[in-house]
């Protein structure tokens, strides 16, 4: 083993610049993995924070059909389920508050206000503070969340109406002994310019004491394990619940935000494996080049008695040292880079730096594995060195069969990866099969295919480049043809950055286009407490920036059709809409029924849609059945033509009161046309107006113009674009991170390639000296190296585009199987072209010092510096 160490140290110290380049490339690869892990952990933490602030962390909620309270004993049984990570009890009620004496800054001014003196009635939420803190992360204008009994939090609207601020005392207006609470926080609204409502949050025991109702809950919010499917759990548990209770997925699930978090995890796992394999490949090409360069030296060692295992161990030690050095330098560097990102773009990383222990471990272990895996083939090659064969290695021309074998082997490996991903239907088999076998197969396959592709590109593009750069065609094409394996592997190292750019942008564009872009709902919503009519609608529709409007009416029906024998009759609601404009603005998910048939029947009249919850709780009904309702003693029949849900409306429903009411009574809601509303129920009222914009305008300007047109300063104008943008920004941030990752991969590959270029220059210094001695100019040698690099860049761009498209197809398949997201593959050609240009610029910049050194060498120096 001592001899192996001596050979290892001699090889590394004898080529210090190339050793430094190899170690730097691996260190940057390790830093990239560490930075990506910390950045994605920080992005995910920020996303989870935003989700917790807007939608909460709950996956499921359990509530009573008609909104009544139910026995709190159910909480204990739910906590025992292995799928449940957190069960949070909640009680909703109402209370009336008035200022009881102020100490806050706003208190003195507000105490004299009419609302503060007369009191204010508001909705109240009773919570378990320790559990609630793990469920939601509200933002506060001032103060903090509720932590103990005797404390209360108000939303901004309620605090302003009462004229109080954090630190003030509030008195509960009630029969019996007075109760005083301390205002400890004023909560920031989730969305701007939405329905004005007054809300309070306090400890559940305090609300039970105020209302006099104990041991009853209004809602239980459930956070499930990371591998639990919320929709399947809801369907399974529905049959286990007591009669009258309904289990529903939350907006976090139906809006698709949960899928984005899961997709980011999947992407990070695949990206980590890929970057580590990139580092391994760079070490492989660097050490293999060293072995080929030192064939005569190794042959001499074998002649004087060196054992095969000693030569192999020396190569493995080189790889291990390079990988270890990369880990020592790369891990802290990656954490530092991620920390810098949190300081540079704090708005995109609101949760600050989150270091991923698993990700950092993967970075360090991956760096070590990259060194050892990269050294495996050179070790085998060194151990198989034959003394006589190695002595004549440089005199033998490249065998044509080598190019053919590489091409066939590469095609087999690429096809194997396609089979691994496309044939199995089990998501876990596909994921782990791809990570364990698919990624190495596709990387190795395209690396082998690089050998024949470089040869083809050299023959086709070489003459053109030789003419443009004024270098001998034979030197350019012949030089590449003489070393097909080295040239092919060099292009393979370069292709990885273009492949990542192609894959990430093609997949990211598909996500934005096919999934996030498909969440469609109106640009704005308008409500007014005094009501809206057709004249109001016409004034809004007449604004030049408005391209369309859709009127919505919520009509109460005195029908018993939704009554349950165990419960009181919940209210029945007929939500009327106009099919044409409504479907243009809002994309519905059809749980059951045919959309084309449903739209035709809605236009004909006498047809309704129902919410997906209706089919769960009213199992006696299905699509195609007749639903009879009674209004003012007269019976009307409607055909159920579909059951629907809408991710967009679920998010909107969280922000707007009409959505909240819809969620509470979805089991008793039918969706019909406004024509049927007028024909059957004799009503033309408008409760909500949906608006689509046809021209660019800010939300603030649009709201002001709409209020002005209506002549109602108190009209509530809510922005749908703001809600959707909050979801799409997740994808945009991922795309920006993708660009940085791809550029970093190109830089890392270029450093590895510069090591190979340096080895190639060293191996050909005598040849270059002869060219200079017979009259070749020094600048001609520089142009020759540049021309060879451009041939490799062109081949690498072609290889990277093909590999990236295959990677994007794999990602589309993964999203479908693992996250339930259906995407359409469409290569981002502009990203591919940009990747080629970026790669060329980065490679030329990195190798330019080597070219400058070659140009500056004299013929005597070149002729005197042969090696091996």
C-alpha positions in Angstrom: 0.0 0.0 0.0 3.0 2.3 0.7 4.1 2.0 -3.0 0.5 2.9 -4.1 0.6 6.0 -2.0 4.0 7.1 -3.4 2.7 6.6 -7.0 -0.5 8.5 -6.1 1.4 11.5 -4.6 3.9 11.5 -7.5 1.2 11.5 -10.1 -0.7 14.3 -8.4 2.3 16.5 -7.6 3.9 15.9 -11.0 0.9 17.7 -12.7 -0.1 20.2 -10.1 -2.1 22.5 -12.4 -4.2 19.7 -13.7 -4.6 18.2 -10.3 -5.8 21.6 -9.0 -8.2 21.9 -11.9 -9.6 18.4 -11.2 -10.0 19.1 -7.5 -11.5 22.5 -8.2 -14.1 21.0 -10.6 -15.1 18.4 -8.0 -15.2 21.0 -5.3 -17.4 23.2 -7.4 -19.6 20.1 -8.1 -19.9 19.5 -4.4 -20.5 23.1 -3.7 -23.2 23.1 -6.4 -25.0 20.1 -4.7 -24.7 21.7 -1.3 -25.9 25.1 -2.5 -28.8 23.5 -4.4 -29.8 21.5 -1.4 -29.7 24.6 0.9 -31.4 26.8 -1.7 -34.2 24.3 -2.4 -34.6 23.7 1.3 -34.9 27.5 1.7 -37.2 27.8 -1.2 -39.4 25.0 0.1 -39.4 26.5 3.6 -40.4 29.9 2.0 -43.1 28.2 0.0 -44.3 26.3 3.1 -44.3 29.6 5.0 -46.4 31.2 2.2 -48.7 28.3 2.1 -49.1 28.3 5.9 -49.8 32.1 5.8 -52.4 31.8 3.0 -53.8 28.3 3.0 -52.5 26.7 6.1 -50.7 23.4 6.4 -53.8 21.2 6.7 -54.4 18.5 4.1 -57.9 17.6 5.3 -60.6 19.2 7.3 -63.5 17.5 9.0 -66.7 19.4 9.6 -70.4 18.9 10.1 -72.5 19.0 6.9 -74.7 21.9 8.0 -71.9 23.8 9.9 -73.0 22.6 13.3 -70.7 21.6 16.1 -69.8 17.9 16.8 -68.4 15.9 19.7 -64.8 16.7 20.5 -64.1 13.0 21.3 -63.6 12.4 17.6 -60.2 14.3 17.9 -58.7 11.5 20.0 -59.6 8.7 17.6 -58.2 10.7 14.6 -54.9 11.3 16.5 -54.4 7.5 16.7 -54.4 7.1 12.9 -50.8 6.4 11.7 -51.3 8.6 8.7 -52.1 11.7 10.8 -49.1 13.8 11.9 -51.1 16.6 13.5 -54.8 17.0 14.4 -55.9 20.6 15.2 -59.3 21.3 16.9 -61.1 24.5 16.1 -64.3 26.1 17.4 -66.0 28.9 15.5 -68.5 31.3 17.1 -69.2 34.9 17.5 -68.6 37.6 20.2 -69.1 41.2 20.7 -66.1 43.3 21.8 -65.6 46.9 23.0 -62.5 48.7 24.1 -62.0 48.5 27.9 -59.2 50.9 28.3 -56.2 51.6 26.0 -52.5 51.6 26.4 -51.5 51.2 22.7 -50.5 54.0 20.4 -53.8 53.9 18.5 -55.9 53.4 21.6 -56.5 57.0 22.6 -57.7 58.1 19.2 -59.9 55.0 18.7 -61.5 55.0 22.2 -63.7 57.9 21.2 -64.8 56.3 18.0 -68.4 55.2 17.6 -67.5 51.6 16.8 -65.2 51.4 19.8 -67.8 52.8 22.2 -70.8 50.8 20.9 -68.8 47.6 20.4 -68.4 45.4 17.4 -69.7 41.9 16.6 -67.3 39.6 14.8 -66.6 36.0 14.0 -64.3 34.2 16.5 -62.0 31.2 16.2 -61.1 29.2 19.3 -57.8 27.4 19.0 -55.4 25.2 20.8 -52.3 27.6 20.7 -49.6 24.9 20.6 -51.3 22.9 17.8 -52.4 26.0 15.9 -48.9 27.3 15.8 -47.9 24.2 13.8 -50.8 24.6 11.4 -50.7 28.2 10.2 -48.1 31.0 10.1 -50.0 34.3 10.1 -48.3 37.6 9.5 -48.9 40.4 12.0 -49.0 44.2 11.6 -48.0 44.3 15.3 -47.7 41.9 18.2 -47.9 38.1 18.1 -50.1 35.1 18.0 -52.3 33.9 21.0 -50.3 31.8 23.4 -52.5 31.4 26.6 -55.9 32.1 28.0 -56.9 35.7 28.5 -55.4 36.8 25.1 -56.9 37.6 21.8 -55.8 38.5 18.3 -57.9 40.7 15.9 -57.5 41.1 12.2 -56.6 44.5 10.8 -60.2 45.4 9.9 -61.5 44.7 13.4 -58.7 46.5 15.1 -59.2 49.6 13.0 -62.9 49.5 13.5 -62.5 49.4 17.2 -59.6 51.8 17.3 -57.3 49.5 19.3 -53.8 48.2 18.9 -51.6 45.5 20.5 -51.5 45.9 24.3 -55.0 47.3 24.7 -57.7 45.6 26.8 -61.0 44.5 25.3 -64.2 43.7 27.1 -66.5 40.9 25.9 -70.1 42.2 25.9 -72.1 39.2 27.2 -74.7 38.2 29.8 -73.2 37.3 33.1 -69.8 38.2 34.6 -67.8 40.5 32.3 -64.7 39.0 30.7 -61.7 41.1 29.7 -59.0 40.0 27.2 -55.6 41.4 26.2 -55.1 42.2 22.6 -51.7 40.7 21.8 -51.6 41.0 18.1 -53.1 42.5 15.0 -53.1 40.1 12.1 -52.2 41.1 8.5 -54.8 40.2 5.9 -53.7 37.4 3.5 -55.0 39.2 0.3 -55.5 42.9 -0.3 -58.8 44.6 -1.2 -61.0 41.6 -0.5 -64.3 41.2 1.4 -64.1 43.3 4.6 -64.8 41.0 7.6 -64.1 41.3 11.3 -62.4 38.3 12.9 -60.8 37.4 16.2 -58.7 34.4 17.4 -58.5 33.3 21.0 -57.9 30.2 23.1 -60.6 27.6 22.7 -61.3 27.5 26.5 -62.0 31.2 26.5 -64.5 31.0 23.6 -66.2 28.0 25.2 -66.5 30.1 28.4 -68.0 33.0 26.4 -70.5 30.9 24.4 -71.3 28.5 27.2 -70.8 25.5 24.8 -68.2 23.0 25.9 -66.8 19.8 24.5 -67.9 20.5 20.9 -65.9 21.4 17.9 -66.6 23.1 14.6 -63.7 21.7 12.6 -60.7 19.4 12.9 -57.8 20.2 10.6 -55.5 17.3 9.8 -51.9 17.3 8.6 -51.0 14.0 7.0 -47.7 12.2 6.5 -45.6 13.2 3.4 -46.4 9.9 1.6 -50.2 9.9 2.3 -52.5 10.8 -0.6 -55.0 13.3 0.9 -57.8 12.5 -1.7 -57.6 8.8 -1.1 -57.5 9.3 2.7 -60.6 11.5 2.5 -62.5 8.9 0.5 -61.5 6.1 2.8 -62.3 7.9 6.0 -65.6 9.2 4.9 -67.2 5.9 5.5 -65.7 5.7 9.0 -67.0 9.1 10.2 -70.2 9.4 12.3 -73.3 10.3 10.2 -73.5 14.0 9.2 -69.7 14.6 9.2 -67.8 15.4 6.0 -64.1 15.1 5.3 -62.8 17.4 2.6 -59.4 18.1 1.0 -58.2 21.7 1.7 -57.3 24.4 -0.8 -53.6 23.5 -0.2 -54.3 20.1 -1.8 -56.8 21.1 -4.5 -54.9 24.1 -5.6 -51.9 22.0 -6.5 -49.4 23.8 -4.2 -48.8 20.4 -2.4 -47.8 18.9 -5.7 -45.3 21.7 -6.3 -43.6 21.0 -3.0 -43.5 17.3 -3.8 -42.2 18.0 -7.4 -39.4 20.2 -6.0 -38.3 17.3 -3.7 -38.3 14.9 -6.7 -36.4 17.4 -8.8 -33.8 17.9 -6.1 -33.2 14.1 -5.7 -32.8 13.7 -9.4 -30.6 16.8 -9.7 -28.4 15.7 -6.8 -27.7 12.3 -8.5 -27.1 14.0 -11.8 -24.6 16.6 -10.5 -22.7 13.9 -8.6 -22.5 11.8 -11.7 -21.2 14.9 -13.6 -18.4 15.2 -11.0 -17.7 11.5 -11.3 -17.5 11.8 -15.1 -15.1 14.8 -14.9 -12.8 12.8 -12.6 -13.2 9.8 -15.0 -12.1 11.8 -18.1 -9.3 13.5 -16.2 -7.8 10.4 -14.7 -8.3 8.3 -17.8 -6.5 11.0 -19.8 -3.7 10.8 -17.2 -3.5 7.0 -17.6 -3.4 7.2 -21.4 -0.8 9.9 -21.2 1.4 7.8 -18.8 1.1 4.5 -20.6 4.9 4.3 -21.3 5.6 5.2 -17.6 3.2 2.5 -16.4 4.8 0.0 -18.7 8.2 0.8 -17.3 6.8 0.2 -13.8 5.4 -3.1 -14.8 8.8 -4.1 -16.3 10.6 -3.4 -13.0 8.1 -5.4 -11.0 5.1 -3.1 -10.1 2.0 -5.2 -9.4 -1.3 -4.7 -11.2 -3.1 -4.0 -7.9 -0.5 -1.4 -6.9 -1.2 0.6 -10.1 -4.9 0.2 -9.6 -4.7 1.2 -5.9 -2.7 4.3 -6.9 -5.5 5.4 -9.3 -8.2 4.8 -6.6 -6.2 6.8 -4.1 -5.9 9.7 -6.6 -9.7 9.7 -7.0 -10.3 9.4 -3.3 -8.0 12.3 -2.5 -9.5 14.5 -5.2 -13.1 13.7 -4.0 -12.2 14.3 -0.3 -10.6 17.6 -1.1 -13.7 18.5 -3.1 -15.9 17.7 -0.1 -13.8 19.7 2.4 -13.9 22.8 0.2 -17.2 22.3 -1.5 -19.6 21.8 1.4 -18.9 25.1 3.3 -18.6 26.9 0.0 -22.1 25.7 -1.0 -23.6 26.8 2.3 -22.0 30.2 1.9 -23.4 30.5 -1.6 -26.9 29.6 -0.4 -26.6 32.1 2.4 -25.5 34.8 -0.1 -28.7 34.1 -2.1 -30.9 34.6 1.0 -29.3 38.1 1.4 -29.4 39.0 -2.3 -33.0 38.0 -2.9 -34.7 37.9 0.5 -38.1 38.4 -1.0 -37.8 35.1 -2.9 -36.4 33.3 0.2 -38.6 34.7 3.0 -37.8 31.9 5.4 -34.1 32.6 5.3 -31.4 30.0 5.1 -32.4 26.4 5.7 -29.5 23.9 5.6 -30.6 20.4 4.5 -28.6 17.9 6.6 -29.5 15.2 4.1 -28.5 17.4 1.1 -25.2 18.3 2.7 -24.5 14.7 3.5 -25.3 13.8 -0.1 -22.9 16.5 -1.3 -20.0 15.3 0.8 -20.7 11.6 0.1 -21.3 12.3 -3.6 -18.0 14.1 -3.9 -16.2 11.1 -2.4 -18.1 8.7 -4.5 -17.5 10.8 -7.6 -13.7 10.6 -7.0 -13.8 6.8 -6.4 -16.2 6.1 -9.3 -14.3 8.3 -11.6 -11.1 6.5 -10.7 -12.6 3.0 -11.2 -12.1 2.7 -14.9 -8.6 4.3 -14.9 -7.7 1.9 -12.1 -8.9 -1.0 -14.2 -7.1 0.3 -17.3 -3.8 0.8 -15.3 -4.0 -2.6 -13.8 -4.3 -4.1 -17.3 -1.3 -2.3 -18.7 0.8 -4.7 -20.8 4.5 -3.6 -20.9 5.1 -4.3 -24.6 1.7 -3.0 -25.7 2.1 0.2 -23.7 5.5 0.9 -25.3 3.9 1.1 -28.7 0.6 2.7 -27.7 1.2 6.0 -29.5 2.4 4.3 -32.7 -1.0 2.5 -33.2 -3.7 4.3 -35.1 -7.2 4.5 -33.6 -9.2 1.4 -34.4 -12.4 2.0 -36.4 -14.2 -0.6 -34.5 -13.8 1.4 -31.3 -16.1 4.1 -32.7 -18.6 1.6 -33.8 -18.7 -0.3 -30.5 -19.1 3.0 -28.5 -22.0 3.9 -30.8 -23.8 0.6 -30.4 -23.1 0.5 -26.6 -24.4 4.0 -26.2 -27.6 3.3 -28.1 -28.3 0.2 -26.0 -27.9 2.2 -22.7 -30.1 5.1 -23.9 -32.8 2.6 -24.9 -32.5 0.9 -21.6 -33.2 4.1 -19.7 -36.3 4.7 -21.9 -37.5 1.2 -21.1 -36.9 1.7 -17.3 -39.0 4.9 -17.3 -41.7 4.0 -19.7 -42.6 0.3 -19.1 -43.3 0.1 -15.3 -46.5 1.6 -13.9 -45.5 1.5 -10.3 -44.2 5.1 -9.4 -41.7 3.8 -6.9 -40.3 1.3 -9.3 -39.9 4.0 -11.9 -38.3 6.5 -9.4 -35.8 4.2 -7.8 -35.1 2.4 -11.1 -34.4 5.7 -12.8 -32.1 6.9 -10.0 -30.2 3.6 -9.6 -30.0 2.5 -13.2 -31.7 5.0 -15.5 -29.5 8.1 -14.8 -26.2 6.2 -15.0 -27.5 4.5 -18.2 -28.5 7.7 -19.9 -25.3 9.5 -18.9 -23.1 6.6 -19.9 -25.1 6.1 -23.1 -24.8 9.6 -24.4 -21.1 9.7 -23.3 -20.5 6.6 -25.5 -22.6 8.1 -28.3 -20.4 11.2 -28.1 -17.5 9.2 -29.7 -19.2 8.6 -33.1 -21.1 11.9 -33.0 -17.9 13.9 -32.5 -16.4 12.1 -35.5 -19.4 12.9 -37.6 -19.4 16.6 -36.5 -15.7 16.9 -37.2 -16.1 15.6 -40.8 -19.1 17.8 -41.5 -18.3 21.0 -39.6 -14.5 20.7 -39.5 -13.8 21.9 -43.1 -16.0 24.9 -42.6 -14.3 25.9 -39.3 -10.9 25.3 -40.8 -11.7 27.6 -43.7 -13.1 30.3 -41.4 -10.2 30.2 -38.9 -7.5 29.6 -41.6 -6.0 26.4 -40.2 -5.0 23.3 -42.2 -8.1 21.1 -42.7 -6.0 17.9 -42.2 -4.6 19.1 -38.9 -8.1 19.9 -37.5 -10.1 16.9 -38.8 -7.1 14.5 -38.4 -6.3 15.6 -34.9 -9.8 14.8 -33.7 -9.9 11.5 -35.7 -6.7 10.4 -34.1 -8.1 10.5 -30.6 -11.8 9.6 -31.0 -12.3 8.4 -27.5 -10.6 11.4 -25.8 -12.4 13.9 -28.1 -15.8 12.1 -27.6 -15.4 12.1 -23.8 -14.4 15.7 -23.8 -17.6 16.6 -25.7 -19.5 14.4 -23.3 -18.2 16.4 -20.3 -19.3 19.6 -22.0 -22.7 18.3 -23.0 -24.0 18.1 -19.4 -24.5 21.8 -18.9 -26.5 22.1 -22.2 -28.5 19.0 -21.2 -29.4 20.5 -17.8 -30.4 23.8 -19.5 -32.6 22.0 -22.0 -34.1 19.6 -19.4 -34.8 22.3 -16.8 -36.2 24.9 -19.1 -38.3 22.4 -21.2 -39.8 20.9 -18.1 -40.2 24.2 -16.3 -41.9 25.7 -19.3 -44.3 22.7 -19.5 -45.1 23.2 -15.8 -45.9 26.9 -16.3 -47.8 26.2 -19.5 -49.7 23.0 -18.9 -50.3 23.1 -15.1 -49.8 26.4 -13.4 -51.1 28.2 -16.5 -54.2 25.9 -16.6 -55.4 27.2 -13.2 -57.8 29.7 -14.7 -60.3 32.0 -13.0 -61.4 35.6 -13.5 -59.0 38.6 -13.3 -61.3 40.3 -10.7 -64.4 39.9 -8.6 -66.9 42.6 -7.6 -69.3 42.5 -4.6 -71.3 45.2 -3.0 -73.4 44.9 0.2 -76.2 46.9 -1.4 -76.3 44.5 -4.3 -75.6 44.7 -8.0 -78.0 44.7 -11.0 -77.8 44.6 -14.8 -77.2 48.3 -15.1 -74.2 48.0 -12.8 -72.9 45.1 -14.9 -73.3 47.2 -18.1 -71.3 50.0 -16.6 -68.5 47.7 -15.7 -68.6 45.9 -19.1 -68.3 49.3 -20.8 -64.9 50.0 -19.4 -62.3 49.9 -22.1 -60.0 47.5 -20.3 -62.8 44.9 -19.5 -63.2 42.2 -22.1 -66.0 40.2 -20.4 -68.2 39.8 -17.3 -70.1 36.9 -15.8 -72.8 37.4 -13.2 -73.1 35.0 -10.3 -76.2 34.7 -8.0 -76.5 32.7 -4.8 -80.2 31.9 -4.3 -81.6 30.2 -1.2 -84.2 27.5 -1.9 -86.7 26.2 0.7 -86.3 22.6 -0.5 -86.0 19.5 1.7 -84.1 17.6 -1.0 -80.8 17.8 0.9 -82.3 16.9 4.3 -80.8 14.0 6.2 -82.8 12.0 8.7 -80.2 12.3 11.4 -79.9 16.1 11.1 -81.7 19.2 10.6 -82.1 20.3 7.0 -79.1 22.3 5.8 -79.8 25.2 3.5 -80.1 24.5 -0.2 -78.4 26.9 -2.5 -78.9 27.5 -6.2 -75.8 29.2 -7.6 -76.7 30.6 -11.0 -74.1 31.5 -13.6 -73.9 32.1 -17.4 -72.3 29.1 -19.0 -70.6 30.9 -21.9 -68.6 33.6 -20.1 -68.3 31.5 -16.9 -66.5 28.6 -18.7 -64.3 31.1 -20.5 -63.0 32.6 -17.3 -63.0 29.5 -15.0 -61.5 26.1 -15.7 -63.5 23.4 -13.9 -62.3 19.9 -13.1 -65.0 17.3 -14.1 -65.2 14.7 -11.4 -68.0 13.0 -13.2 -70.0 13.6 -16.4 -69.1 14.7 -20.0 -68.3 18.4 -20.4 -69.6 18.7 -23.9 -73.0 17.1 -23.0 -73.2 19.1 -19.8 -72.7 22.4 -21.6 -75.3 21.6 -24.2 -77.9 20.6 -21.6 -77.1 23.8 -19.5 -77.8 25.9 -22.6 -81.1 24.0 -23.2 -82.2 24.6 -19.6 -83.4 22.2 -16.8 -79.9 21.0 -16.0 -77.6 21.5 -13.1 -74.1 20.7 -11.9 -73.3 19.6 -8.3 -70.1 19.9 -6.2 -67.9 16.9 -5.8 -68.9 16.8 -2.1 -72.5 16.2 -3.1 -71.6 12.8 -4.6 -69.7 11.8 -1.5 -72.4 12.6 1.1 -75.5 11.9 -1.1 -74.5 8.5 -2.5 -78.1 7.9 -3.7 -77.5 10.4 -6.5 -75.3 10.1 -9.6 -74.8 12.0 -12.8 -77.8 11.5 -15.1 -80.3 11.3 -12.2 -83.2 13.7 -11.9 -83.0 16.1 -8.9 -86.4 17.6 -7.8 -86.5 20.9 -5.8 -89.5 22.6 -4.4 -89.9 26.4 -4.3 -92.9 28.2 -3.0 -94.9 25.0 -3.1 -94.1 24.2 -6.8 -91.9 21.3 -7.8 -89.2 21.6 -10.4 -87.0 18.9 -11.9 -83.4 19.2 -13.0 -81.0 16.7 -14.6 -77.7 16.3 -12.9 -75.2 16.6 -15.8 -71.9 16.7 -14.0 -70.0 17.0 -10.7 -67.2 19.6 -10.7 -64.4 21.1 -8.6 -62.0 23.9 -9.5 -58.5 24.4 -8.2 -58.7 28.1 -9.0 -62.0 28.6 -7.2 -60.7 26.6 -4.2 -58.0 29.2 -3.8 -60.4 32.1 -4.4 -62.8 30.5 -2.0 -60.3 30.9 0.7 -60.0 34.6 0.2 -63.7 35.5 -0.5 -66.7 35.1 1.7 -68.8 33.5 -1.1 -66.1 30.8 -1.3 -66.2 30.2 2.4 -70.0 29.8 2.3 -69.7 27.5 -0.7 -67.2 25.3 1.2 -69.5 25.1 4.2 -72.7 24.0 2.3 -71.2 22.4 -0.8 -73.3 19.3 -0.1 -76.4 21.4 -0.5 -75.4 23.4 -3.5 -76.5 23.0 -7.1 -75.1 25.1 -10.0 -77.6 26.1 -12.7 -78.0 28.8 -15.3 -79.2 32.3 -14.8 -81.8 31.6 -17.4 -83.2 28.9 -15.1 -82.9 31.3 -12.2 -85.2 33.7 -13.9 -87.5 31.1 -15.4 -88.0 29.0 -12.2 -87.2 31.3 -9.3 -88.2 34.7 -10.9 -84.9 36.4 -9.9 -82.4 38.5 -11.8 -80.3 39.5 -8.8 -76.5 39.6 -9.0 -74.4 38.9 -6.0 -71.0 38.5 -7.5 -69.6 39.8 -10.8 -66.6 38.1 -12.4 -64.5 40.2 -14.7 -61.9 39.5 -17.4 -59.4 42.1 -18.5 -58.7 42.7 -22.1 -55.9 45.3 -21.7 -53.0 45.7 -19.3 -53.9 47.5 -16.1 -52.8 47.4 -12.5 -55.1 45.9 -9.9 -55.2 49.2 -8.0 -56.1 51.2 -11.1 -58.7 48.6 -12.1 -60.4 48.6 -8.7 -60.6 52.4 -8.7 -62.0 52.6 -12.2 -64.6 49.9 -11.4 -65.7 51.6 -8.2 -66.0 54.9 -10.1 -68.0 53.3 -12.9 -70.4 51.7 -10.4 -70.7 54.9 -8.3 -70.2 52.8 -5.2 -67.0 53.7 -3.3 -67.7 50.8 -0.9 -67.7 48.1 -3.6 -65.4 45.2 -2.9 -63.1 44.6 -5.8 -60.9 41.5 -5.4 -58.0 40.5 -7.6 -57.9 37.0 -9.0 -54.6 37.8 -10.8 -52.9 38.4 -7.4 -54.0 35.0 -6.2 -52.9 33.2 -9.4 -49.6 35.1 -9.5 -48.8 33.8 -6.0 -49.0 30.3 -7.4 -47.2 30.9 -10.7 -44.3 32.7 -8.9 -43.3 29.4 -7.5 -42.6 28.1 -11.0 -40.8 31.3 -12.0 -38.4 31.1 -9.1 -37.6 27.5 -9.9 -36.8 28.6 -13.5 -34.4 31.3 -12.3 -32.7 28.8 -10.0 -32.5 26.4 -13.0 -30.6 28.9 -15.1 -28.0 29.3 -12.3 -27.7 25.6 -11.9 -27.1 25.0 -15.6 -24.6 27.8 -15.9 -22.7 26.4 -12.9 -22.7 23.0 -14.5 -21.2 24.5 -17.6 -18.5 26.2 -15.6 -17.7 22.9 -13.7 -17.6 21.0 -17.0 -15.4 23.6 -18.6 -12.9 23.3 -15.7 -12.8 19.6 -16.2 -12.4 20.0 -19.9 -9.6 22.5 -19.5 -7.7 19.7 -17.7 -8.2 17.5 -20.7 -7.2 20.3 -23.1 -4.1 20.8 -21.1 -3.3 17.1 -21.3 -3.9 17.2 -25.0 -1.5 20.2 -25.4 1.1 18.5 -23.3 0.8 15.3 -25.4 1.2 17.2 -28.7 3.9 19.7 -27.7 6.5 18.0 -29.8 4.1 17.9 -32.7 3.3 21.6 -32.3 7.1 22.3 -32.1 7.6 20.6 -35.4 4.8 22.7 -37.0 6.4 25.8 -35.6 9.9 24.7 -36.8 8.7 24.2 -40.4 7.1 27.6 -40.7 3.8 27.4 -38.9 2.8 30.6 -37.1 2.2 30.7 -33.4 -1.2 32.2 -33.9 -2.1 29.4 -36.2 -1.6 26.9 -33.3 -3.9 29.1 -31.2 -6.6 29.1 -33.9 -6.2 25.3 -34.3 -6.9 24.7 -30.6 -9.9 27.1 -30.8 -11.2 25.3 -33.9 -10.9 21.9 -32.1 -12.8 23.3 -29.1 -15.5 24.7 -31.4 -16.0 21.3 -33.0 -16.3 19.8 -29.5 -18.8 22.6 -28.5 -21.0 21.9 -31.5 -21.0 18.2 -30.8 -21.6 18.9 -27.1 -24.5 21.1 -28.0 -26.1 18.4 -30.2 -25.5 15.8 -27.5 -26.8 18.0 -24.7 -30.0 18.9 -26.6 -30.7 15.2 -27.3 -29.9 14.2 -23.7 -31.9 17.2 -22.3 -35.0 16.3 -24.4 -34.8 12.7 -23.1 -34.4 14.1 -19.5 -37.4 16.4 -20.0 -39.5 13.4 -21.3 -38.4 11.5 -18.2 -39.4 14.4 -16.0 -42.8 14.6 -17.7 -43.3 10.9 -16.9 -42.1 11.4 -13.3 -44.5 14.3 -12.7 -47.4 12.2 -14.1 -46.6 9.1 -11.9 -45.4 10.8 -8.7 -47.2 14.1 -8.5 -50.3 13.5 -10.8 -49.4 16.4 -13.0 -50.0 15.9 -16.7 -47.6 17.8 -18.9 -46.9 17.9 -22.7 -43.3 17.6 -23.9 -42.2 20.7 -25.9 -38.4 21.3 -26.1 -37.4 24.9 -25.3 -35.4 25.6 -28.5 -34.4 29.1 -27.4 -33.0 27.7 -24.2 -31.0 25.1 -26.3 -29.6 27.8 -28.5 -28.8 30.0 -25.5 -27.1 27.0 -23.9 -24.8 26.5 -26.9 -23.8 30.1 -27.0 -23.2 30.2 -23.2 -21.2 27.0 -23.4 -19.0 28.3 -26.1 -18.3 31.5 -24.3 -17.6 29.8 -21.0 -15.3 27.1 -22.5 -13.3 29.6 -24.5 -12.9 31.9 -21.5 -11.7 29.0 -19.3 -9.2 27.6 -21.8 -7.9 30.9 -23.1 -5.0 31.0 -20.6 -3.9 27.6 -22.0 -4.1 28.8 -25.6 -2.1 31.9 -24.6 0.6 29.7 -23.0 0.8 27.6 -26.2 1.1 30.7 -28.3 3.8 32.2 -26.2 6.0 29.1 -26.2 9.0 29.0 -28.6 9.6 26.1 -31.0 12.7 25.0 -28.9 10.5 24.9 -25.7 7.9 22.8 -27.5 10.4 20.4 -29.0 12.1 19.9 -25.6 9.1 19.2 -23.5 7.9 15.8 -24.5 6.7 13.5 -21.8 6.0 9.8 -21.0 
